[in-house]
Amino acid sequence: MSAAPAPQAAAARAPWPWLEKVDTSLGRIVDLAAASLIVAEVCLLFAGVVARYALHSPIVWSDELAGSLFLWLGMLGAAIALRRGEHLAFSALSRNARPAVQVMLRATVMAVVLGTLCLLLKPAREYVEDESFAVLPNLGVPASWRVFGIELGVALLLVTVLLQAARTRLLLPTVAATLALAVVGAGLWAVAPWLLKIGNLNLFVFFVLIVGVAIFIGVPIGFSFGIATLSYLALTTTTPMSVVVNRLDQGMSQPLLLAIPLFIFLGLLIDVTGFAKAIIAFLAALLGFVRGGLYYVLLVAMLLVSGISGSKVADMAAIAPGLFPEMRRRGAKDGDLVALLASSAAMADTIPPSIVLITLGSVTGISIASLFAAGLLPALLLAVFLAALTFVRARAEPPPAEARPDWRAIRGKFVAALPAIALPFVIRWAVVEGVATATEVSTIGIVYALVVSMLIYRPVQWQRFYPALVETAALSGAILFVIGTATAMAWALTQSGFSSDLARAMTELSGGPYGFLAITVVVFLLLGNILEGIPAILLFAPLLLPVAHTFGINDVHYAMVVVVAMSIGLFAPPFGIGFYAACAIGKVTPDGVVRHMWRYLAVLVLGLIVIAAVPAISTIFIK
């Protein structure tokens, strides 16, 4: 993950010392507020579980308050992500450009972000005013206080990008780029009558040309979607701009999405509390005597950790630091290590509780429980394919120093790791037994991790909890902002009639259900590589699912094909964000990984073809 307007990218000091203090102070305030909101969400939802399941006296207003605070958390997190440079963006162009071109690109990116926020500010204020007439039923307060988080968030984002421009000495270039964008906007306004005459062909201008150029130069994906949607509605329709804010609210406020920050925090906790270290130590003792045994440890560890965290970046960050040093000591090559790390992360995207599955279920109406049940076998199949490749490649390696297992050491490591290994089973038990919903169950995992770490995995590194909370807010804000703007963009595409045109075209081209699945695989491999997973899911899954219906394809089976294809694309060079995240975590340059990556991708694609061809792999566990 990366963002173009990252203040850390510029080495120059701010031109005015007081500006640095203002930026630092504002950042600390927003960080503290966002961290406090995460703690409040955990406490509220866990209290709701205890009150309902243990005391049989539900707290009727807890979910409503948690949902309201969630919108604030998403917008504050988006501001933190912008300041830290963690919004989802394509950065290959700026990363490889000359310094002078980098300055121009950063200024242009800031100008696009600035323009998007300026266009959102007035509609956000109007939306808050409209919501002041509604009342939250359980809390009995005006709904405007909930959606004021959007207006405040837009204002904070606006201040953040201006401070970045000033601190990095890019204020004048950003102003110049903003004026140039204004000229482009005036040109589009001048040709608006022609855009109306060409009908839905104007979608190419806004949602292909503008979005494509914006993403290519490094504009964060959420802002690329936002500027395209606002421009389309302003120039070709009479729809009020407050509708965009309404769709932003609807996209970010879905109750199921509350699981995203909580599972991200849980994913970070497994590293902070020592869970990941205990699991890796046990697996290393169990398989250390096998030729290439630590490669299998990496695969199994990713399977286990994915079931805990639901965040690919958190998964890789939890596993790699504890395992890579020993693997390198045994002669593993850096490029091969990172390639296996990236492919194992792609392999495990369907293991519950997966953020992608939660997002997909929320936008398509497919049961989250069905998606969770369906996701296990596809992931295990891909793991078997990767393990087979590992077995073939490990035959060329020298045998390990340990010729036989040390069962005493294995027993000791197993006892130490047992509480950590039990965490995914605790989570699944809570869902199956009806103790908690898919949203609430993460709080049970968080409380379990904290209690076990204090009683067993001591000493607890309390100083790492606050940074984990802030990182959770930043990553959640980046994801949720993309979800919000993608929801607005998908609404605009649907209102234009594009969805029916797409369905008709794919129906004519596919030539049957398997042809349609083949097209889906190719489309989502490309979309996952270019757009990043969640935006691709949000924009195209709701449009293509009705087409799958016409071919008699099971919803859950189609969902598994979409998610696996998207995930493989996400971790594939040259554009996959997950691929670069794996390189960063493994501290290996992408050039040193690419040549090792293709063999793993080929095996994953082969597994995907099997999943697409055999529906039972996805549907066998669905009741």
SVG drawing of the C-alpha trace seen along z (x, -y; Angstrom):
<svg xmlns="http://www.w3.org/2000/svg" viewBox="-37 -30 60 69">
<polyline fill="none" stroke="black" stroke-width="0.4" points="0.0,0.0 1.2,-3.5 -0.1,-7.0 1.2,-9.6 0.9,-12.7 3.0,-11.2 4.7,-13.9 7.5,-11.5 8.6,-11.4 10.0,-14.9 13.2,-15.4 13.0,-19.2 12.0,-20.9 8.8,-23.0 9.5,-26.6 8.0,-27.9 8.8,-26.1 5.3,-26.8 3.8,-24.8 5.6,-21.7 4.2,-22.2 0.7,-22.7 0.8,-19.6 2.3,-17.5 -0.3,-18.8 -3.2,-18.2 -1.9,-14.7 -1.6,-13.8 -5.2,-15.0 -6.6,-13.0 -4.6,-9.9 -5.8,-10.0 -9.4,-10.5 -9.3,-7.6 -7.6,-5.3 -10.2,-6.2 -13.0,-5.4 -11.5,-1.9 -11.3,-1.2 -14.9,-2.5 -16.1,-0.2 -14.5,2.8 -16.0,2.1 -19.5,1.3 -19.7,4.4 -18.2,6.7 -20.6,5.3 -23.5,6.0 -22.4,9.6 -22.1,10.1 -25.4,8.4 -27.3,10.4 -25.7,13.8 -24.7,13.9 -27.1,11.5 -30.1,12.0 -30.7,8.3 -29.7,6.7 -28.4,3.2 -30.8,1.8 -28.7,-1.3 -25.2,0.2 -25.3,1.2 -26.7,-2.2 -24.0,-4.0 -21.3,-1.7 -22.5,-2.3 -22.5,-6.1 -19.0,-6.1 -17.9,-3.9 -18.6,-6.6 -16.4,-9.0 -13.7,-6.4 -13.7,-5.9 -13.3,-9.6 -10.7,-10.3 -8.8,-7.2 -8.9,-8.5 -7.3,-11.7 -4.6,-9.7 -4.0,-7.6 -3.5,-10.7 -1.1,-12.2 0.9,-9.0 0.8,-8.2 -1.2,-5.0 -4.1,-5.5 -4.3,-2.9 -2.5,-4.1 -0.5,-3.0 2.9,-4.4 5.1,-2.7 5.2,-5.8 6.3,-8.2 8.7,-5.7 10.6,-5.3 10.4,-8.9 13.2,-11.5 13.2,-13.8 11.8,-16.8 9.0,-14.6 8.3,-13.2 7.7,-16.8 5.3,-17.5 3.4,-14.3 3.2,-14.9 1.9,-18.4 -0.7,-17.1 -1.8,-14.4 -2.3,-16.9 -4.2,-19.1 -6.6,-16.3 -7.1,-15.4 -7.6,-19.1 -10.1,-19.5 -12.1,-16.4 -12.3,-17.6 -13.4,-21.1 -16.2,-19.7 -17.3,-17.5 -17.2,-20.1 -20.4,-22.0 -22.5,-18.9 -21.3,-17.4 -22.5,-20.5 -25.9,-20.3 -26.2,-16.6 -25.6,-17.3 -28.3,-20.0 -30.8,-17.5 -30.1,-14.8 -30.8,-17.3 -34.5,-16.6 -34.1,-12.9 -33.7,-11.3 -31.8,-8.1 -34.5,-5.9 -32.7,-4.3 -30.4,-7.1 -33.1,-9.8 -30.6,-12.4 -30.5,-14.1 -29.0,-12.0 -26.9,-15.1 -24.4,-14.4 -23.7,-11.0 -23.1,-12.3 -21.2,-15.4 -18.3,-13.0 -18.3,-13.2 -18.1,-17.0 -15.4,-17.0 -13.5,-14.3 -13.6,-16.2 -12.4,-19.4 -9.6,-17.5 -8.5,-15.9 -8.5,-19.3 -6.4,-20.8 -4.1,-17.8 -3.4,-18.0 -2.7,-21.8 -0.3,-21.2 1.4,-18.5 1.9,-20.9 3.3,-23.6 5.6,-21.3 7.0,-19.7 7.5,-23.0 5.0,-22.0 2.4,-24.7 3.1,-26.8 3.4,-23.8 0.1,-22.4 -1.6,-25.8 -0.4,-25.8 -1.6,-22.2 -4.9,-23.1 -5.3,-26.0 -4.4,-23.6 -7.1,-21.2 -9.6,-24.1 -8.8,-24.7 -9.5,-21.0 -12.7,-21.3 -13.8,-24.4 -13.0,-22.5 -15.2,-19.6 -18.0,-22.0 -17.7,-23.6 -18.2,-20.3 -20.9,-19.2 -23.7,-19.4 -21.6,-17.1 -21.1,-14.7 -24.9,-14.5 -25.4,-13.8 -23.2,-10.8 -25.2,-9.1 -23.5,-6.3 -20.3,-6.7 -19.5,-9.6 -18.9,-7.0 -15.6,-6.2 -14.5,-9.8 -15.3,-9.9 -14.9,-6.3 -12.2,-5.0 -10.2,-8.0 -10.3,-10.2 -10.1,-7.4 -7.4,-5.6 -5.2,-8.7 -5.7,-9.7 -4.7,-6.2 -1.8,-6.0 -0.2,-9.2 -0.6,-8.1 -3.8,-9.7 -5.2,-7.5 -7.9,-5.2 -10.6,-6.6 -10.0,-10.2 -9.8,-8.9 -13.3,-7.4 -14.5,-10.5 -13.3,-13.1 -14.7,-11.0 -18.1,-10.5 -18.5,-14.2 -17.4,-15.3 -19.9,-13.0 -22.8,-14.0 -22.0,-17.7 -21.6,-17.8 -24.0,-15.3 -26.9,-15.1 -29.0,-17.3 -28.4,-15.1 -27.5,-17.2 -23.9,-16.6 -25.2,-15.7 -26.2,-12.4 -22.5,-11.5 -22.1,-12.2 -25.3,-10.1 -23.7,-7.2 -20.4,-7.8 -22.4,-7.5 -24.3,-4.4 -21.1,-2.7 -19.1,-3.4 -21.9,-2.8 -22.9,0.7 -22.9,2.6 -21.0,5.6 -18.0,3.3 -17.5,2.6 -15.7,5.9 -12.9,4.4 -11.2,2.2 -11.8,4.7 -10.2,7.6 -7.3,5.4 -6.7,4.6 -6.9,8.3 -4.4,9.1 -2.0,6.5 -2.6,7.9 -1.4,11.4 2.0,9.9 2.0,7.6 0.8,10.3 3.2,13.0 0.6,15.3 2.3,15.3 5.7,16.0 4.3,19.0 2.6,20.5 5.7,20.2 8.0,21.7 5.7,24.8 5.4,25.2 9.2,24.8 9.8,27.5 7.2,29.8 8.5,29.5 12.1,28.4 13.5,31.8 11.7,32.1 13.5,31.0 12.2,27.5 10.2,27.8 10.2,24.1 8.5,23.4 5.6,25.6 5.7,23.7 5.2,20.5 2.2,21.9 0.5,23.3 1.2,20.2 -0.4,18.0 -3.4,20.3 -3.7,20.1 -3.1,16.3 -5.4,15.5 -8.2,17.1 -7.4,14.7 -6.7,11.3 -8.5,11.0 -5.9,8.5 -3.3,9.6 -0.8,6.9 -1.2,7.8 -0.8,11.5 2.5,11.0 3.8,8.6 3.0,11.1 4.7,14.1 7.7,12.8 9.8,11.2 9.7,14.3 10.4,16.8 12.5,15.2 15.8,14.9 15.9,18.7 14.9,19.5 17.7,17.3 20.2,19.0 19.2,22.3 20.1,21.1 16.7,19.9 16.9,17.2 15.4,13.8 13.4,13.6 12.0,17.1 11.0,16.3 9.0,13.2 7.4,14.9 6.1,17.7 5.0,15.1 3.0,13.2 1.5,16.3 0.5,17.8 -1.2,14.5 -3.1,14.6 -4.0,18.3 -5.6,17.5 -7.9,14.6 -11.1,16.8 -10.3,18.0 -12.8,16.5 -12.9,13.9 -11.9,12.3 -12.4,8.6 -12.9,9.2 -15.7,11.8 -17.3,9.4 -17.2,6.6 -18.5,8.8 -21.4,10.1 -22.3,6.5 -22.6,5.3 -24.2,8.3 -26.5,9.6 -24.9,13.1 -24.9,14.6 -21.6,13.9 -22.0,17.2 -22.3,19.0 -19.2,17.2 -17.2,18.1 -18.2,21.8 -17.4,21.8 -14.0,20.2 -12.2,22.9 -11.9,25.6 -10.7,23.3 -7.9,22.0 -6.9,25.5 -6.8,26.6 -4.6,23.7 -2.4,24.5 -2.0,28.1 -1.0,26.8 1.6,24.5 2.8,27.3 3.3,29.6 5.4,27.0 7.4,26.5 7.9,30.3 9.3,30.4 11.6,27.4 12.8,28.6 14.2,31.8 17.2,29.7 18.0,28.4 20.4,30.0 18.8,32.0 18.3,30.2 20.7,30.6 18.1,32.3 17.5,35.8 14.6,36.7 12.0,34.8 12.7,33.8 9.3,34.9 10.1,33.4 10.7,30.0 7.7,30.4 5.5,31.1 6.8,28.1 6.3,25.8 2.8,27.2 1.7,26.6 3.1,23.0 1.3,22.4 -2.0,24.1 -3.7,20.9 -2.7,19.1 -3.7,21.9 -7.1,22.0 -8.0,18.4 -9.5,19.1 -11.5,22.0 -12.8,19.7 -13.9,17.2 -15.6,19.9 -17.3,21.4 -18.7,18.0 -20.3,17.5 -21.6,21.1 -23.1,21.1 -24.7,17.7 -22.8,16.0 -21.8,13.2 -22.4,11.9 -19.8,11.7 -19.2,8.1 -19.1,8.7 -17.0,11.9 -13.8,9.9 -14.2,8.4 -14.3,11.8 -11.0,12.5 -9.5,9.3 -10.5,9.9 -9.3,13.5 -5.9,12.4 -5.5,9.7 -6.4,12.1 -4.2,14.9 -1.3,12.6 -1.5,11.2 -1.8,14.6 0.5,16.7 2.6,14.7 4.2,12.3 5.6,9.7 3.0,7.8 4.4,5.1 1.9,2.4 3.9,-0.4 3.0,1.2 -0.8,1.1 -1.3,-2.6 0.7,-2.5 -1.4,0.6 -4.6,-1.4 -3.4,-4.2 -2.3,-1.9 -5.7,-0.2 -7.4,-3.5 -5.2,-4.5 -5.6,-1.2 -9.4,-1.1 -9.8,-4.7 -8.0,-4.0 -10.2,-0.9 -13.5,-2.5 -12.9,-5.7 -12.4,-3.6 -15.6,-1.6 -17.5,-4.9 -16.4,-6.5 -16.7,-3.2 -20.3,-2.9 -21.0,-6.3 -19.3,-5.5 -21.1,-2.1 -24.4,-4.0 -23.7,-6.4 -22.8,-3.6 -26.0,-1.7 -28.2,-4.9 -26.7,-5.4 -27.8,-1.9 -24.3,-0.6 -25.0,2.4 -27.7,3.7 -25.4,3.0 -22.5,4.9 -24.8,7.8 -26.0,8.0 -22.5,7.8 -21.0,10.5 -24.0,12.7 -23.5,12.5 -19.7,12.9 -19.4,15.7 -21.1,18.6 -22.3,20.4 -21.6,20.7 -18.0,21.9 -17.3,19.2 -18.7,16.6 -16.6,18.0 -13.5,17.8 -14.2,14.2 -14.7,13.5 -11.3,15.0 -9.5,12.9 -11.4,9.7 -10.8,10.0 -7.2,11.1 -6.7,7.8 -8.8,5.7 -7.2,7.1 -3.8,6.3 -4.7,2.7 -7.4,1.5 -6.7,3.4 -9.1,6.0 -11.8,4.2 -12.5,1.5 -12.7,4.2 -15.1,6.2 -17.3,3.1 -17.5,1.9 -18.0,5.1 -19.3,7.9 -22.8,6.4 -22.9,5.8 -21.8,9.3 -23.6,11.4 -27.0,10.9 -25.4,12.2 -24.1,15.2 -27.7,15.8 -28.8,16.0 -26.4,18.9 -27.5,20.8 -24.2,20.3 -24.4,20.6 -23.9,17.2 -21.4,18.6 -19.4,20.5 -19.2,17.3 -18.1,15.3 -15.3,17.7 -14.1,17.5 -14.2,13.7 -12.3,13.4 -9.6,15.9 -9.0,14.3 -8.9,10.8 -6.5,11.9 -4.1,13.6 -4.1,10.4 -3.5,8.3 -0.3,10.2 0.9,10.3 3.5,8.0 3.8,5.5 1.0,3.5 -0.3,5.6 -0.2,3.6 0.0,6.8 3.1,7.8 4.9,4.6 3.6,4.9 5.2,8.4 8.5,7.0 8.5,4.2 7.8,6.6 10.5,9.0 12.9,6.1 13.7,7.3 13.5,5.3 10.7,6.2 13.3,6.9 14.8,9.7 11.3,11.3 9.7,11.1 11.5,14.0 10.6,16.3 7.0,15.1 5.8,16.5 6.0,20.2 3.9,19.6 1.3,17.5 1.1,20.2 0.3,22.8 -2.3,20.5 -4.0,19.9 -4.1,23.6 -5.9,24.0 -8.3,21.2 -9.2,23.0 -10.0,26.1 -12.2,24.1 -14.1,22.5 -14.6,25.8 -15.8,27.7 -18.6,25.9 -18.7,28.5 -15.3,27.2 -17.1,23.9 -20.6,25.3 -20.0,28.6 -20.2,27.1 -23.2,24.8 -26.4,25.9"/>
</svg>
